[in-house]
Each structure stands twice: as C-alpha cells, then as structure tokens.
Amino acid sequence: MTVAQLRRSLIIALSIIGLLLVLASLLAQPLGLQPNPRIRRPADDGLSGSVTCLTFAAYLYLYSIRPPDAPKSLQADVGIRLSATGLVLALAAGYADLLGFGTHIGPSFERPLSARCK
C-alpha cells in the first residue's frame, strides 16, 4: 500500500467516523444515550469528536491535493493555523463548563430559564 492510498483511506475513514459521530450525537436522546436531560455529555463528546475528525480529514485532503514539489505558501500556513486555532477554540467552548471557565461549574447546577422550558 502506497502512502497516497493510505492517506486516501485515512481521509475516508475520518470522514465517515466524523459523520457517524455527528449523527450519533444528534440522535443521542432518541437512541437512549443521554443519562440525564440536564447533562448533555455524550452529545457534546460526539460533536467534539466529529469536529476533530472532520478537521483532520479536511487537512489531510488539502495536503494530498497539493503537488509534492510545490513550496508551501504563506496562505497555506495561515489557513492551517487558523483551522487548528478554530478547532481548539471550538473544543474549549464546548467544554467550558467542565473545564471550569464556563458560567455553570459542576454537574449539579440549575440551568437558566429551565422553569420556563418545562
């Protein structure tokens, strides 16, 4: 198996895993994967994993379509760094409460407007 075939297989696998994680996280409650309606941890984990898989798949795809002898451009470096920064910010925002810098620290909190939503 050549490097190009391995990279193509990895891109396809990461894309499929990312899409399956998106579907699983969006359908977590109907599938019975939600332990508690107040804590959406399985859905958050699924969406974070899917964003990570899809970002790496996009990076590998863009890297594979670039000619091997072409020099790296400044635009390509900036794009890669921006996508990696966006991924880190998305993960930090998704886990803000669990990491301790969100508005609700700890799992036993009362969500705002929860009385109106019932």
C-alpha positions, 0 to 999 in steps of 0.5 A, a space after each residue: 500500500 502506497 502512502 497516497 492510498 493510505 492517506 486516501 483511506 485515512 481521509 475516508 475513514 475520518 470522514 465517515 467516523 466524523 459523520 457517524 459521530 455527528 449523527 450519533 450525537 444528534 440522535 443521542 436522546 432518541 437512541 437512549 444515550 443521554 443519562 440525564 436531560 440536564 447533562 448533555 455529555 455524550 452529545 457534546 463528546 460526539 460533536 467534539 469528536 466529529 469536529 476533530 475528525 472532520 478537521 483532520 480529514 479536511 487537512 489531510 485532503 488539502 495536503 494530498 491535493 497539493 503537488 509534492 514539489 510545490 513550496 508551501 505558501 504563506 496562505 497555506 500556513 495561515 489557513 492551517 493555523 487558523 483551522 487548528 486555532 478554530 478547532 481548539 477554540 471550538 473544543 474549549 467552548 464546548 467544554 467550558 463548563 467542565 473545564 471550569 471557565 464556563 458560567 455553570 461549574 459542576 454537574 449539579 447546577 440549575 440551568 437558566 430559564 429551565 422553569 420556563 422550558 418545562 
